[in-house]
Amino acid sequence: MTILYTSHAHATNGRDGHAETDTKSISVDLTKPGAGGTNPEELFACGYAACFGGAMQFMAKQKNLDVGQVTINADVDLNKDDNGFFISATLSVDLPMLDQAAAEDLILATHQFCPYSKATRGNIDVTLVANGKTLAKAA
């Protein structure tokens, strides 16, 4: 294994605190969801959407597909049940340049390749949506 990049972030005081990267490119006060500020779920949604989009561009190139601008909308839910809190995610991908079958194939291939998808696989429920249609299974 070769480490290509390591990011560094610091957070203080949890959901009512502050988080920033060593580079200071991200420096944000945190709030609980619904309190009007940035929260960890929003940051996770941004990271997952960006990573999935980059992975999709890579996969499209490997498959010689012209997908144009890749748009990923990530919804990250904070849930609670009898065992405590957990998150789930929905990734909605708009690929108007591809027919539905090609879009679904690319999204499923990207989900197998994306580092965030690999990190969350088996840990959180992830729903994949292709051009407005929910895919049958997101493993």
Secondary structure, DSSP 8 states (H G I E B T S, - for coil): --------EEEESGGGSEEEETTSS-EEEB--TTSSSB-HHHHHHHHHHHHHHHHHHHHHHHTT----S-EEEEEEEEEEETTEEEEEEEEEEE-TTS-HHHHHHHHHHHHHH-HHHHHHTTTS-EEEEETTEE-S---
